[in-house]
Amino acid sequence: MAETAPSGDTQQCYSDRICSPEVTFEAIRPYLAPLGVTRLARVTGLDRIGIPVWNAVVPNSRSIVINQGKGIRDIDARVSAAMEALERAIACAPEIDTVTSTRGKLIAAGAKAEPLICLTAAGHQDLGDGDETAWAQGRDLFSGDEVWVPLDAALLDRTVENCRYWQSSDGLASGNTLDEAIFHGLLERIERDAETLWKITSPAGRLSCCIDPHSLADPVVDDLCGRIEDAGLVIRLFDITSDIAIPCFVAIIGPRMAGKTAQCRFVEVAQGNGAHPHPVRAAIRAITEAAQSRLTFISGARDDIFPETFLRPLPEDTRQLLEADPGPADIARGTEKRGLAHLMSRVLEKLESARITSAIALPLTHGEYPFAVCKVFVPGLENPEGKRRRRFGPRAISRSLAFR
């Protein structure tokens, strides 16, 4: 398959950013070394697919050393990796104003304070109204009100011992502007919620979501899938869109015979997820992330992938996904309006329709860089698998009861 991708005005149809990745990279380049990024590496060639994937290396990181990025073009993947490294570096030690207080005192003073008990770490008690901690001020995206949240819930510093909150990059995002960062953090929260709900659906229900990616009739999707198929691999795309009605997909890439043999290993099958108001964009995100995940295993460099992972057999439920029978996409495209403000408004409307009425954006930068980083909390949405006191929230519990 040709290694060309849309360029110029056509490329803008596949991006929400206010400027090109080339411009973004030149803006962030001076800040890479000061924030600990020592190397950007193109790892695309380690695989035979050819979908661009890059690494950003941060040797002294308090989080993970290897950060990854993917995209339609090389420059997209390079910037994606660099921005992920920067957002993680910021989240390790955000230089933002905090107050040390209790929730009870904040509320007594007329402030709003969200304890985020959905993110309490395993083995810890929920933050009580009388417990003192550091609080940072975010903004509710629905009401516009200022809301205090525990700083520890936003940290990504693995050197902190016995942290009350589960540390995760879920909802952590960056952008050329704060609005860009908030938008992409919000989409990630919706994507993780949809994946959690899909995973607890019945096996037959999961398989029935499989669609033919070529039925989306998009040249970039066709090109990406063509590369995968030309490499002798199989791709399965699942429409996991939840009641929130923001398109979400899971892409699975594996060997052609993986669905027919019990000898396949876990690392031979890769998964990627994507969410976006435009279905094609969501599918592209899922497919490119699956290619990135595959290279995670091939490169062996990621420091949160342990040696025993490479010996694990492929789980039966994953093997079955590769055998799913794809159907045509039944997705209303609607009017594909551009503009971040329109897209953000659309996402918030969909959340509100699903009775999700709280979404808090906590800026982790305040104009000191030519990029913005934020952490987005949506307490009403489900979280991905992790070491939390509560594995599931009300939405997942309700879904699981429906399948009993």
C-alpha positions in Angstrom: 0.0 0.0 0.0 1.1 3.6 -0.7 2.6 5.4 2.3 1.0 8.7 1.5 -1.7 10.3 3.6 -4.0 13.3 3.2 -2.1 16.6 3.2 -3.0 20.3 3.1 -6.7 21.1 3.4 -7.6 17.5 3.2 -5.5 16.7 6.3 -7.5 19.2 8.3 -10.6 17.0 7.9 -8.7 14.5 10.2 -7.6 17.0 12.9 -9.2 19.2 15.5 -5.9 21.1 16.2 -5.7 24.8 15.6 -2.4 24.5 13.8 -0.4 21.8 11.9 1.7 19.3 13.7 4.8 20.8 12.0 4.0 24.2 13.7 3.2 22.4 17.0 6.5 20.6 17.0 8.6 23.7 16.4 6.8 25.3 19.3 7.4 22.5 21.8 10.9 21.6 20.6 12.7 23.9 23.1 10.8 22.4 26.0 11.5 18.8 25.4 15.0 18.6 27.0 14.1 20.8 30.0 11.2 18.6 30.8 13.3 15.5 30.5 12.7 14.2 27.0 16.1 13.0 25.7 15.2 11.2 22.6 12.4 10.8 19.9 12.6 7.5 18.1 10.8 6.3 15.0 9.9 2.7 15.7 7.5 2.1 12.7 10.1 0.0 10.9 10.2 -2.7 13.7 6.8 -3.9 12.3 5.8 -4.8 8.8 2.6 -2.8 8.8 4.0 0.6 8.3 1.5 2.7 10.3 3.6 5.5 11.9 4.6 5.0 15.5 7.2 7.0 17.5 8.6 6.8 21.0 9.6 9.6 23.3 12.2 8.7 26.0 12.2 10.3 29.5 15.0 8.5 31.4 14.4 10.1 34.8 10.6 10.1 34.6 8.6 9.7 37.8 6.0 7.9 35.7 7.0 5.7 32.7 10.2 6.2 30.7 8.8 5.2 27.2 6.0 7.3 25.8 4.3 6.6 22.5 2.5 8.3 19.7 0.8 7.2 16.5 -0.8 8.9 13.6 -1.6 8.9 9.9 1.7 10.5 9.0 5.2 10.4 10.5 4.9 14.0 11.8 1.6 13.2 13.5 3.1 10.2 15.4 6.2 12.2 16.3 4.2 15.1 17.8 1.8 12.6 19.5 4.7 10.9 21.3 6.3 14.2 22.3 3.1 15.6 23.6 2.4 12.5 25.6 5.8 12.7 27.2 5.3 16.4 28.0 1.9 15.9 29.5 3.2 13.0 31.7 6.1 15.1 32.8 3.8 18.0 33.8 1.4 15.6 35.6 4.4 14.2 37.7 4.9 17.6 39.3 2.3 20.2 38.3 3.2 23.7 39.4 -0.3 24.9 40.2 -1.8 26.7 43.1 -3.2 24.5 45.9 -4.8 24.9 49.3 -4.4 22.5 52.2 -7.8 22.1 53.8 -10.7 19.7 54.5 -13.7 19.3 52.3 -15.9 20.3 55.2 -14.1 23.7 55.5 -14.2 24.4 51.8 -18.0 23.7 51.7 -18.5 25.8 54.8 -16.8 28.7 53.0 -19.2 28.4 50.1 -17.0 26.5 47.7 -17.7 23.3 45.8 -15.4 20.3 46.5 -15.5 16.9 44.8 -13.8 14.1 46.8 -13.6 11.8 43.7 -14.2 8.6 45.7 -14.5 6.7 42.4 -10.7 7.0 42.2 -9.8 5.9 45.7 -6.9 3.5 45.5 -7.3 -0.1 46.7 -6.5 -0.5 50.4 -7.4 3.1 51.2 -10.4 4.8 52.8 -12.4 7.4 50.9 -11.5 11.0 51.6 -13.7 12.1 54.5 -15.1 15.6 55.0 -12.7 16.1 57.9 -9.6 14.8 56.2 -7.0 17.4 55.4 -5.3 17.2 51.9 -4.0 19.5 49.1 -6.8 20.7 46.8 -6.5 22.3 43.3 -9.2 24.3 41.6 -10.8 23.1 38.4 -13.9 24.1 36.5 -17.1 22.2 35.8 -17.6 22.1 32.1 -21.4 22.1 32.4 -22.1 24.8 35.0 -18.8 26.8 34.6 -18.5 26.7 38.4 -15.1 26.5 40.1 -14.7 23.1 41.8 -11.9 22.0 44.1 -10.5 18.5 43.6 -7.8 16.6 45.5 -4.4 17.2 43.9 -3.4 13.6 44.5 -6.1 12.4 42.1 -4.4 14.3 39.3 -0.8 13.3 40.0 1.1 10.8 37.9 4.1 10.4 40.2 5.0 6.8 40.9 7.5 7.8 43.6 4.7 8.9 45.9 4.2 6.1 48.4 0.8 5.0 49.7 -1.1 7.5 47.6 -4.8 7.7 48.6 -5.8 7.9 44.9 -5.3 5.6 42.0 -2.7 7.1 39.7 -3.6 6.9 36.0 -3.2 8.9 32.8 -6.9 8.4 32.1 -8.3 11.8 31.3 -4.9 13.4 31.1 -4.4 15.3 27.8 -2.5 18.0 26.1 -3.1 20.4 23.3 -2.0 23.6 21.6 -4.6 25.3 23.8 -6.4 24.4 27.0 -9.7 23.9 25.1 -7.9 21.3 22.9 -6.6 19.5 25.9 -10.0 19.5 27.6 -11.7 18.1 24.5 -9.3 15.2 24.1 -9.3 14.4 27.8 -13.1 14.3 27.7 -13.1 12.0 24.7 -10.7 9.6 26.5 -13.0 9.4 29.5 -15.9 8.6 27.2 -13.9 6.0 25.4 -12.8 4.2 28.6 -16.4 4.2 29.9 -17.6 2.6 26.6 -14.9 0.0 26.7 -15.7 -1.0 30.3 -19.4 -1.4 29.5 -18.6 -3.4 26.3 -16.3 -5.8 28.2 -19.1 -6.7 30.7 -21.6 -7.3 27.8 -22.3 -10.9 27.0 -19.9 -12.7 24.6 -22.5 -12.8 21.9 -23.2 -9.1 22.5 -19.5 -8.2 22.1 -19.2 -10.2 18.9 -22.3 -8.7 17.4 -20.7 -5.2 17.4 -18.2 -6.2 14.8 -18.3 -4.0 11.6 -16.5 -4.0 8.3 -14.1 -1.0 8.5 -14.2 -0.7 4.7 -18.0 0.0 5.0 -17.1 3.4 6.5 -16.0 4.3 2.9 -13.1 6.5 4.0 -9.8 6.6 2.1 -7.6 6.8 5.3 -9.4 3.9 7.0 -9.1 1.9 3.8 -5.4 2.7 3.6 -4.8 1.7 7.2 -6.7 -1.5 6.9 -5.0 -2.3 3.6 -1.6 -2.0 5.2 -2.6 -4.4 8.0 -4.1 -6.9 5.5 -1.1 -6.7 3.2 1.1 -7.5 6.2 -0.7 -10.9 6.5 -2.7 -9.8 9.5 -6.4 -9.7 10.4 -8.2 -6.6 11.7 -11.6 -6.6 13.5 -13.3 -3.4 14.3 -16.0 -3.2 17.0 -18.6 -0.4 17.4 -18.7 -0.1 21.2 -20.6 3.2 21.3 -22.5 3.5 24.5 -25.7 5.3 25.5 -23.7 8.5 25.4 -23.9 8.2 21.6 -20.4 9.5 20.9 -18.9 7.0 18.4 -16.4 4.7 20.0 -14.5 1.8 18.4 -12.2 -1.1 19.5 -9.7 -2.4 16.9 -8.1 -5.8 17.2 -5.1 -6.8 15.1 -3.8 -10.3 15.0 -2.3 -13.2 12.9 -4.7 -14.7 10.4 -4.7 -18.1 12.2 -5.0 -16.6 15.8 -8.7 -17.2 15.9 -8.3 -20.9 14.9 -5.4 -22.0 17.2 -4.9 -22.3 20.9 -1.1 -21.7 20.5 -1.3 -17.9 20.0 0.3 -15.7 22.7 -1.3 -12.7 24.3 1.4 -10.4 22.8 0.5 -11.5 19.2 -2.8 -9.7 19.3 -3.1 -6.0 19.9 -6.0 -3.7 20.7 -6.6 0.0 20.2 -9.5 2.2 21.2 -10.8 5.5 19.8 -13.7 7.9 20.4 -14.7 11.0 18.5 -18.0 12.8 17.5 -17.2 11.8 13.8 -17.3 8.0 13.4 -14.4 7.9 10.8 -12.1 9.8 13.2 -13.0 7.5 16.0 -12.2 4.5 13.8 -8.8 5.9 12.7 -7.9 6.5 16.4 -8.7 2.9 17.3 -6.8 1.4 14.3 -3.7 3.5 14.7 -3.7 2.8 18.5 -3.9 -0.9 17.8 -0.8 -0.6 15.5 0.9 1.3 18.3 0.0 -1.4 20.9 1.4 -4.0 18.6 4.7 -2.1 18.4 4.7 -1.9 22.2 5.1 -5.6 22.4 7.5 -5.9 19.4 9.9 -3.2 20.7 9.8 -4.6 24.3 10.9 -1.2 25.5 7.9 0.0 27.5 8.7 -0.2 31.2 5.2 -1.1 32.3 5.2 -4.3 30.2 6.6 -7.1 32.3 8.6 -10.2 31.0 5.9 -12.6 32.0 3.5 -10.8 29.7 5.3 -12.3 26.7 4.7 -15.8 28.0 0.9 -15.5 28.5 -1.4 -17.4 26.2 -4.1 -15.5 24.3 -7.3 -15.4 26.4 -10.2 -17.3 24.8 -12.5 -14.3 24.8 -9.9 -12.3 22.8 -9.4 -15.2 20.4 -13.1 -15.2 19.7 -13.1 -11.6 18.8 -10.8 -12.4 15.8 -13.4 -14.8 14.6 -16.2 -12.2 14.7 -18.2 -11.9 11.5 -18.2 -8.2 10.4 -21.3 -6.5 9.3 -21.8 -3.2 7.5 -21.4 0.0 9.6 -24.8 1.3 10.5 -23.7 4.8 11.6 -25.3 8.1 10.9 -22.6 10.5 9.8 -24.7 13.7 10.1 -23.2 17.0 9.2 -19.5 16.9 9.8 -19.1 20.4 11.1 -15.6 21.5 12.0 -14.6 23.7 14.9 -13.6 22.7 18.4 -16.4 24.8 20.1 -19.0 23.0 18.1 -17.6 19.5 18.8 -17.2 20.3 22.5 -20.8 21.5 22.7 -22.0 18.3 21.0 -20.1 16.1 23.4 -21.4 17.9 26.5 -25.0 17.7 25.1 -24.6 13.9 24.6 -23.3 13.5 28.1 -26.1 15.5 29.6 -28.7 13.4 27.6 -27.2 10.3 29.3 -27.6 12.1 32.7 -23.9 12.7 33.2 -24.0 16.2 34.6 -20.5 16.7 36.1 -17.2 17.0 34.2 -14.4 18.8 35.9 -11.3 20.1 34.0 -8.2 20.8 36.1 -5.5 22.8 34.2 -2.0 21.6 35.1 -0.4 24.4 33.2 -1.1 28.2 33.3 0.4 29.7 30.2 4.0 29.1 31.0 4.4 26.8 28.0 3.2 27.1 24.3 1.0 24.1 25.1 -1.6 23.2 27.7 -2.0 20.1 29.9 -5.1 19.2 31.9 -6.7 16.4 33.8 -10.4 15.7 33.1 -12.6 14.0 35.8 -16.0 12.7 35.0 -17.2 10.9 38.2 -20.3 9.5 36.6 -18.4 7.6 33.9 -16.7 4.2 34.3 -13.0 4.0 34.7 -10.6 1.4 33.0 -9.2 -1.5 34.9 -7.0 -0.5 37.8 -6.0 -0.8 41.4 -9.0 1.1 42.8 -11.1 0.5 45.9 -14.1 0.2 43.5 -13.7 -1.7 40.3 -17.0 -0.6 38.9 -19.4 2.4 39.2 -23.2 2.6 38.9 -23.2 2.4 35.1 -21.2 -0.9 34.9 -23.1 -2.4 37.8 -26.4 -1.6 36.1 -25.2 -3.1 32.8 -23.9 -6.3 34.5 -27.3 -6.8 36.2 -29.0 -6.5 32.9 -27.1 -9.6 31.6 -27.8 -11.8 34.6 
